[in-house]
Each structure stands twice: as structure tokens, then as C-alpha cells.
Amino acid sequence: MENANVRIQSASSAKQRHIKSGFWLVFIGAALWGIDPLFRIILLDSFTSTQIVLLEHLVALLFAAPILWINRHELRGLKWQHVGALLFLSWGGSALATVLFTMGLAHGDLNAVLLLQKLQPIFAIVLARLLLKEMLPRGFGWLFVLALGGTYLLTFGFAIPIGHMGDFAQVGSLLALGAAALWGGSTVMGRLMVGKMKYETVTSLRFILAIPLLLFMTLNENAAWSLPAGALPVTLVIVNLLGQALLPGLLSLLMYYKGLSTTKASVATLAELSFPMVGVLINWIVYKQIVTWSQLLGFLLIWGVLFVISRQQQPSEAKNTVPMAS
């Protein structure tokens, strides 16, 4: 009996570590999205938003296609709800949302675009309750308010946004709002799919299924393809394209979906707040924007919320999560 209890406690402890590591994989995967503008803004000098998203999906295809071929047996027996979830992930979350976000960077203020992305939790929580019947963590409402407060401080500081209302009315901000809605829904759809197939398969399908739609959008755009003159500028464009497709693209999603397989969608959406945190760091390091005391407080608030959420994910609460596909 004593040996049985030891084994049970050991298994429980291992499961707890597995759940917590999943939470932080989502956190790191989302953090990689924060470096995305570094590559994407440079590419906007040579390509349209749709062209950039198509090119990054074609680069990811080189890595995603072999993964899908190896795991092709997982496509058998998919129900219509799974097909719908995959189409939402690829067409909505991978194609349309990324195009909208890229257009937002080109037409709006970067801080406003990043802040509006943090409306993703609202969409994700509503869908998670409706579709996945998820129970929220204890005190989630207050934690959610604190996390949004931290995000606000990272962007606007202690100022009241009366003077910033123009940012929210700009075309770029409206595009960013559309991207937030699609990405929030993708969190829930991804959570649904990682219980049915391996996270690598979900990631590969997200890229591959989006390509036909992106080809259609690019052809209907009728925009000319142009590259800068000279070997060095062309090389820089290629390096940026590869970096964008592989780091905040493929690698981030592989980590994200692996973590999502043991993390509730409503909890994962808080881990995704690492996105604006990294964005602020990029603004500070690259664009020499000093981190203020209000932004530091925002960092502490968000990190505090993430720590509390991570500690709450005990094995007993994991019964509503879907086991990771092996």
C-alpha cells in the first residue's frame, strides 16, 4: 500500500510539472510573436501585407509538409467539427489574422496595434466557455483585470487615453481588432485540435491549409512583386523573410501548440500576454524608447498574474484538459 501511494504521489507530481511546463511553453511561444514586427516592418518596404504572409507560409511549407506526411494517418476519422476548427485555424488565424496584423503595422501606431491584440482573451474566454465548457481558474476575473491593467500600463503608462482616442479610430487599429478576434478564436480551436492529433500535425496543417486562400488573395490583389536593387538589399530581405517565417512563425507555433495540449484555452490566453511584454522590450532595445516606471509596474503585474495562474494549474484541475497526443 505504501509503495502504491508513493507511485501515485510521484505520478501526480510529474503531471503537475507537465502542466506547468505546458503553460510556460505557451508563454515562450507567444513571446516569440513579439519579435515579429522586427522582420515584418522591414519586409513591408518590398512587399504588400498579403505577399509577406504568403511568402512566410511557403517557407514554412518546406518544414511543415514532411511533418504532415509522416503523421498523415492522423487525418483519418476527422469529424466535420475538426475540419471546421482546422479551417478556422488556417484561414482565420494563420492567413487573415496575419494579413490584418501586418496591414495594421503599416497603417497604424505600433503601440495601439499591440494593445488591441490583448483583446484576444475576451474572445478566447467566451468561446472557451461556449465550445469547450472550460471552468475558469479561481479568482480569474480579478487576475484578468490585473493582467489587462498591466498591459495598459505597458502601453499608455498612467495617462488617461483621452488624447489617444484617435489611435483607436484609425484604420490600423480596426485591422488589429479584427486580428485579435481571429487569434482569440484560434486559441480555442487550437485547444480543441491538439487533443485529436499531435501538436506538430496541427501546426503543419495551420500553414498548409492557409496557402490556397493566400494564393487567391494575392492573385486578386493584382500587386506587383518587387525586390530592392543590389545583392546586399536582396540578401537582407531573404534573411528577414526566413527569420520571420521560422522564429515567430513555425518555431513559436510548435512551442505554442505543444504547451496548449496541457493548458486550458482561457489560461493560455493570459500566457499570451508575453506578446506585448516582448514588444515593449523590442521598442526599448531597438528603437531606444526608455522603459518608464509605469511600464515596469505593468511588467510586474503581468508576471505576478502569470505566476499565480501557473501555480493554480494543479493536476486535479487538469481533468478538463485534453491529454497531449503522443
C-alpha positions as CSV (number, residue, x, y, z in Angstrom):
1,M,0.0,0.0,0.0
2,E,2.8,2.4,0.9
3,N,4.5,1.7,-2.4
4,A,1.3,2.3,-4.3
5,N,0.9,5.7,-2.5
6,V,4.4,6.6,-3.4
7,R,3.8,5.8,-7.1
8,I,0.5,7.8,-7.0
9,Q,2.3,10.8,-5.5
10,S,5.1,10.5,-8.0
11,A,2.7,10.4,-10.9
12,S,0.8,13.3,-9.5
13,S,4.0,15.4,-9.1
14,A,5.1,14.5,-12.7
15,K,1.7,15.5,-14.1
16,Q,1.8,18.8,-12.2
17,R,5.3,19.6,-13.7
18,H,3.9,18.6,-17.1
19,I,1.0,21.0,-16.8
20,K,3.2,23.9,-15.6
21,S,5.7,23.3,-18.4
22,G,2.9,23.5,-20.9
23,F,1.8,26.9,-19.6
24,W,5.3,28.3,-20.0
25,L,5.7,26.8,-23.4
26,V,2.6,28.8,-24.4
27,F,4.2,31.8,-22.8
28,I,7.5,31.5,-24.7
29,G,5.8,30.7,-28.0
30,A,3.7,33.8,-27.7
31,A,6.8,35.8,-26.6
32,L,8.4,35.0,-29.9
33,W,5.5,36.8,-31.6
34,G,6.8,39.9,-30.0
35,I,9.8,40.0,-32.3
36,D,7.7,39.6,-35.4
37,P,7.4,43.3,-36.2
38,L,11.2,43.5,-36.4
39,F,11.1,41.3,-39.5
40,R,7.7,42.3,-40.8
41,I,8.2,46.1,-40.9
42,I,11.4,45.7,-42.9
43,L,9.6,43.4,-45.4
44,L,6.8,46.0,-45.9
45,D,9.3,48.1,-47.8
46,S,9.4,45.5,-50.5
47,F,6.1,43.6,-50.4
48,T,2.4,44.0,-49.7
49,S,0.9,42.6,-46.5
50,T,-0.6,39.6,-48.4
51,Q,2.6,38.9,-50.2
52,I,4.6,38.8,-47.0
53,V,2.1,36.3,-45.4
54,L,2.1,34.1,-48.5
55,L,5.9,34.0,-48.6
56,E,6.3,33.1,-45.0
57,H,3.7,30.3,-45.4
58,L,5.6,29.0,-48.4
59,V,8.9,29.0,-46.4
60,A,7.1,27.2,-43.5
61,L,5.7,24.7,-46.1
62,L,9.2,23.3,-46.6
63,F,9.2,22.1,-43.0
64,A,5.5,21.5,-42.5
65,A,5.0,19.2,-45.5
66,P,7.3,16.4,-44.2
67,I,5.7,16.6,-40.8
68,L,2.2,16.2,-42.3
69,W,3.4,13.3,-44.5
70,I,4.8,11.4,-41.5
71,N,1.7,12.0,-39.5
72,R,-0.8,11.6,-42.3
73,H,-2.6,8.7,-40.6
74,E,-4.0,11.2,-38.1
75,L,-6.2,12.7,-40.8
76,R,-8.3,9.6,-40.8
77,G,-11.6,9.8,-38.9
78,L,-11.7,13.5,-38.6
79,K,-15.2,14.8,-37.9
80,W,-16.7,17.9,-39.5
81,Q,-16.2,19.9,-36.3
82,H,-12.5,19.1,-36.5
83,V,-12.3,20.2,-40.2
84,G,-14.1,23.4,-39.3
85,A,-11.6,24.0,-36.5
86,L,-8.7,23.4,-38.8
87,L,-10.1,25.8,-41.4
88,F,-10.6,28.5,-38.8
89,L,-7.1,28.0,-37.6
90,S,-5.5,28.2,-41.0
91,W,-7.8,30.6,-42.9
92,G,-8.7,32.8,-39.9
93,G,-5.8,32.6,-37.5
94,S,-2.9,31.9,-39.9
95,A,-3.9,33.7,-43.1
96,L,-6.5,36.5,-42.5
97,A,-5.4,37.5,-39.0
98,T,-1.7,37.7,-40.0
99,V,-2.6,39.8,-43.1
100,L,-4.7,42.1,-40.9
101,F,-2.0,42.5,-38.3
102,T,0.6,43.2,-41.0
103,M,-1.7,45.8,-42.5
104,G,-2.2,47.3,-39.1
105,L,1.5,47.7,-38.6
106,A,1.6,49.6,-41.9
107,H,-1.3,51.9,-41.3
108,G,-1.4,52.4,-37.5
109,D,0.6,53.2,-34.4
110,L,2.6,50.1,-33.2
111,N,1.6,50.6,-29.6
112,A,-2.1,50.9,-30.3
113,V,-1.9,47.8,-32.6
114,L,-0.1,45.8,-29.8
115,L,-2.6,46.9,-27.1
116,L,-5.6,45.9,-29.2
117,Q,-4.2,42.4,-29.6
118,K,-4.7,42.0,-25.9
119,L,-8.5,41.9,-26.5
120,Q,-7.8,38.3,-27.6
121,P,-8.6,37.0,-24.1
122,I,-12.1,38.3,-24.3
123,F,-12.8,36.4,-27.5
124,A,-11.0,33.3,-26.3
125,I,-12.7,33.1,-22.9
126,V,-16.2,33.5,-24.4
127,L,-15.5,30.8,-27.0
128,A,-13.8,28.5,-24.5
129,R,-16.9,28.6,-22.2
130,L,-19.3,28.1,-25.1
131,L,-17.4,25.4,-27.1
132,L,-15.1,23.7,-24.6
133,K,-17.1,24.1,-21.4
134,E,-14.0,25.1,-19.5
135,M,-14.1,26.1,-15.9
136,L,-12.1,29.2,-15.1
137,P,-9.3,29.3,-12.5
138,R,-10.0,30.6,-9.0
139,G,-10.2,34.4,-9.0
140,F,-9.8,34.5,-12.8
141,G,-11.9,37.7,-13.1
142,W,-9.5,39.7,-10.8
143,L,-6.4,38.2,-12.3
144,F,-7.7,39.0,-15.8
145,V,-8.4,42.6,-14.8
146,L,-4.8,42.9,-13.3
147,A,-3.3,41.4,-16.5
148,L,-5.2,43.9,-18.7
149,G,-4.2,46.7,-16.3
150,G,-0.5,45.7,-16.7
151,T,-0.9,45.6,-20.5
152,Y,-2.4,49.1,-20.4
153,L,0.5,50.4,-18.2
154,L,3.0,48.9,-20.7
155,T,1.4,50.9,-23.5
156,F,-0.1,54.2,-22.1
157,G,1.5,54.5,-18.6
158,F,-0.5,56.4,-16.0
159,A,-2.1,58.7,-18.6
160,I,-5.9,58.6,-19.4
161,P,-6.3,57.7,-23.1
162,I,-8.3,60.7,-24.0
163,G,-5.5,62.0,-26.2
164,H,-5.1,58.6,-27.7
165,M,-8.6,58.0,-28.9
166,G,-7.5,58.8,-32.5
167,D,-5.3,55.7,-32.4
168,F,-8.3,53.5,-31.8
169,A,-10.3,55.1,-34.6
170,Q,-7.5,54.6,-37.2
171,V,-7.7,52.0,-39.9
172,G,-4.7,50.3,-38.5
173,S,-6.4,49.8,-35.1
174,L,-9.5,48.4,-36.7
175,L,-7.4,45.9,-38.6
176,A,-5.6,45.0,-35.4
177,L,-9.0,44.5,-33.7
178,G,-10.0,42.0,-36.4
179,A,-6.7,40.2,-36.0
180,A,-7.3,40.0,-32.2
181,A,-10.7,38.4,-32.7
182,L,-9.4,35.8,-35.1
183,W,-6.4,34.9,-33.0
184,G,-8.6,34.7,-29.9
185,G,-10.8,32.2,-31.6
186,S,-7.7,30.3,-32.9
187,T,-6.6,29.8,-29.3
188,V,-9.8,27.8,-28.6
189,M,-9.8,26.0,-31.9
190,G,-6.2,25.0,-31.4
191,R,-7.0,23.7,-27.9
192,L,-9.8,21.6,-29.5
193,M,-7.4,20.1,-32.1
194,V,-4.4,19.3,-30.0
195,G,-6.5,16.7,-28.2
196,K,-7.2,14.9,-31.5
197,M,-3.8,14.9,-33.2
198,K,-0.1,15.7,-32.4
199,Y,0.7,19.4,-32.0
200,E,3.2,19.1,-34.8
201,T,0.4,18.0,-37.2
202,V,-1.8,20.8,-36.1
203,T,1.0,23.3,-36.7
204,S,1.7,21.9,-40.2
205,L,-1.9,21.9,-41.2
206,R,-2.3,25.5,-40.0
207,F,0.3,26.6,-42.5
208,I,-0.5,24.3,-45.4
209,L,-4.3,24.8,-45.5
210,A,-3.8,28.6,-45.5
211,I,-1.7,28.6,-48.7
212,P,-4.6,28.2,-51.2
213,L,-6.5,31.1,-49.6
214,L,-3.4,33.3,-49.6
215,L,-2.7,32.5,-53.2
216,F,-6.3,33.5,-54.1
217,M,-5.9,36.7,-52.1
218,T,-2.6,37.6,-53.6
219,L,-3.8,37.0,-57.2
220,N,-6.8,39.1,-56.6
221,E,-4.7,41.9,-55.1
222,N,-3.0,42.5,-58.5
223,A,0.0,44.0,-56.8
224,A,3.4,43.8,-58.5
225,W,6.2,41.8,-56.9
226,S,9.3,43.8,-56.3
227,L,12.7,43.3,-54.8
228,P,15.2,46.0,-53.9
229,A,18.1,46.6,-56.3
230,G,21.5,45.2,-55.3
231,A,22.8,41.9,-53.9
232,L,23.0,43.1,-50.3
233,P,19.4,44.5,-50.0
234,V,18.1,41.3,-51.6
235,T,20.1,39.2,-49.2
236,L,18.7,41.2,-46.2
237,V,15.1,40.7,-47.5
238,I,15.7,36.9,-47.8
239,V,17.3,36.7,-44.3
240,N,14.4,38.7,-42.8
241,L,11.8,36.5,-44.6
242,L,13.5,33.3,-43.3
243,G,13.8,34.7,-39.8
244,Q,10.2,35.9,-39.7
245,A,8.8,32.6,-41.1
246,L,10.9,30.3,-38.8
247,L,11.2,32.2,-35.5
248,P,7.9,34.0,-34.7
249,G,6.3,31.7,-37.3
250,L,7.0,28.0,-37.3
251,L,9.0,27.6,-34.1
252,S,6.7,29.8,-32.0
253,L,3.6,27.8,-33.1
254,L,5.3,24.4,-32.4
255,M,6.0,25.5,-28.9
256,Y,2.6,27.1,-28.5
257,Y,0.6,24.1,-29.6
258,K,2.8,21.7,-27.5
259,G,2.1,23.8,-24.4
260,L,-1.6,24.2,-25.4
261,S,-2.1,20.5,-25.3
262,T,-2.0,20.6,-21.4
263,T,-3.2,24.2,-20.9
264,K,-6.8,25.5,-20.9
265,A,-7.6,27.9,-23.6
266,S,-8.8,30.5,-21.1
267,V,-5.5,30.2,-19.2
268,A,-3.3,30.1,-22.3
269,T,-4.7,33.4,-23.4
270,L,-3.2,35.0,-20.3
271,A,0.2,33.5,-21.1
272,E,-0.1,35.1,-24.5
273,L,0.3,38.5,-22.7
274,S,4.0,37.8,-23.1
275,F,3.5,39.2,-26.6
276,P,3.1,42.9,-25.7
277,M,5.8,42.5,-23.0
278,V,8.4,41.5,-25.6
279,G,7.1,44.2,-27.9
280,V,7.9,46.8,-25.2
281,L,11.4,45.3,-24.8
282,I,11.9,45.5,-28.6
283,N,10.9,49.1,-28.6
284,W,13.4,49.8,-25.8
285,I,16.3,47.9,-27.2
286,V,15.9,48.6,-30.9
287,Y,14.1,52.0,-31.0
288,K,15.7,53.4,-27.8
289,Q,12.4,54.0,-26.1
290,I,13.1,54.2,-22.3
291,V,11.1,51.9,-20.1
292,T,9.1,54.1,-17.6
293,W,8.1,53.3,-14.0
294,S,4.6,52.7,-15.2
295,Q,5.8,50.2,-17.7
296,L,7.9,48.5,-15.1
297,L,4.8,48.2,-12.9
298,G,3.0,46.7,-15.9
299,F,5.7,44.1,-16.2
300,L,5.4,43.2,-12.5
301,L,1.6,43.0,-12.7
302,I,1.7,40.7,-15.7
303,W,4.4,38.5,-14.3
304,G,2.5,38.3,-11.0
305,V,-0.6,37.1,-12.7
306,L,1.3,34.6,-14.8
307,F,2.9,33.2,-11.6
308,V,-0.4,32.8,-9.8
309,I,-2.1,31.2,-12.8
310,S,0.8,28.8,-13.2
311,R,0.7,27.8,-9.5
312,Q,-3.1,27.2,-9.7
313,Q,-2.8,24.6,-12.5
314,Q,-2.8,21.6,-10.2
315,P,-3.4,18.0,-11.6
316,S,-6.8,17.9,-10.0
317,E,-7.8,20.9,-12.2
318,A,-6.4,19.2,-15.3
319,K,-9.3,16.8,-15.7
320,N,-10.9,19.2,-18.1
321,T,-7.8,19.4,-20.3
322,V,-7.1,17.0,-23.2
323,P,-4.0,14.8,-22.8
324,M,-1.1,15.5,-25.1
325,A,-1.1,13.3,-28.2
326,S,1.9,11.0,-28.1
